[in-house]
Every structure is written in structure tokens, then in C-alpha cells.
């Protein structure tokens, strides 16, 4: 006899019947008598995952952006002081403040930010450079802030465009959940949205991912698992989302669950 894996249920079915497709949900090697029970277990797993970090990265001490810009000759010490004074009133990040004052352009800023982060940069990048990656749908690209611009399927390697600060949690989450390694290239903020839009056009017929609200997460996970035989559910933090992958031989289905108020508002807006 097979017992429903949701501890509070307790329903039993003959083992032969439980193994048949259409009789309950098979998830992570266990059997649930219904999508409701599978959803409750998924909700419990999501709740545990959102209160602890599954991926940790150590940030190296960073050089001051203003000093880097002065060192690069992009601004003078006097201009830096002017921007720092103005920044106290505007509340903008220093880079944005310098842009607003017309003291630097996007190219100078992204070069300094890339030097600060220790990665390469692409101050000018046309949307035609975007490439489809089989591991990432349009929702995943937007949630992670990583847009593929070079894909090596055989080597499971992807080059991605991103903006500052470098989304290191997202890079680590991609490696942990998919096995793909990503090399980041910094681009201006104004460029990334165009790249995301271009990627959506490439992947719209291939997407198997969605943004869901926290309240609907358990149901969405159970539904994705119900249409797959022997589904395996894994999750990893990629702040401000929890990335949940429901995988089987039929391929993966990715769900992104907000872990911050801003991300939750975006999910609620998208779901309506």
C-alpha cells in the first residue's frame, strides 16, 4: 500500500494503483494522493526555502566608484565633490547622480562599474547580439537580470549581459539549478531592457517558466508536477525571487516566487 506523502493526510492507495498515471501526483520520488496535498507540501518547502539562503556568495571589498572614475580620467576631483554634495539632496546612487549632472556618459560609468566588480563590460551592445539559451525562458531572464549573448550548449556555458550591481546570487543559482556556467558582461542600465525585450521575442514559443505570487506558489508547483512523471522539485534563492524548478524527462518548468515586496507587486501585476 502507498501512503500519501503529505503528513497530515494519511490516505492510502494500493501500490499498483498509485504508480499509474492520473492517480495522484509523483514528486521528488514520493506519491501524493491529490494535487491539493502536493500543493501543501510544495508550500511548506517554499516557506522553508524563503527563510534561509540556499546560495551564499562572498563579496570582495570594492574600490570606491568615485575614485575609480577620477583614476580613469572620467571626472575631476572637483566634479566628484560636486556630485557627492548634490547626491545628499537627490538620494540617487553616485553613478546616477553623475549621469544626471551630465558629468559622465553611460560608457564611462559602465567601464568604472565593471572595473569595480572585476568583470568585463560592453558599453555598447545591439539587441541583435542576444542568443536563445535552452535553460532560460523570458521570465527567467527578467527575474535573474541575466540576458544570454553567447551560448555553448555542448559545454553548458553561457555569456550573459547584466547591470550593476552584478547579480552574483543569480549567477550562482543558475549554476546550482541547471549546471550551466555563466560569464557576466556589464552593460548600461538603459541597454538591458532592450536586450530583455529582444530575448522575449526569441523565446516566446519555447518558454516553460512563469512568475507566480507567493499565495499561488504551492498550487502552481503541484500543477506543474502533476503533468510530469516522477517530477523532481528543487529550489534556490536568487534574491528577490525563489527559483523553483519542476523537472522530469519531459523537460523543466520554472517558477519564480517573489521574496520581496517589490517583486511581489510585480508578480501580482503579471498574474492579472
Helices and strands as residue ranges (DSSP letters): E 2-3, E 12-13, H 15-18, E 25-27, E 30-32, H 35-50, H 65-71, H 77-90, H 94-100, H 106-117, E 120-121, G 127-129, H 138-144, E 147-152, E 157-162, H 168-178, E 181-186, H 189-203, E 209-212, H 217-226, E 232-238, E 241-247, E 253-258, H 261-271
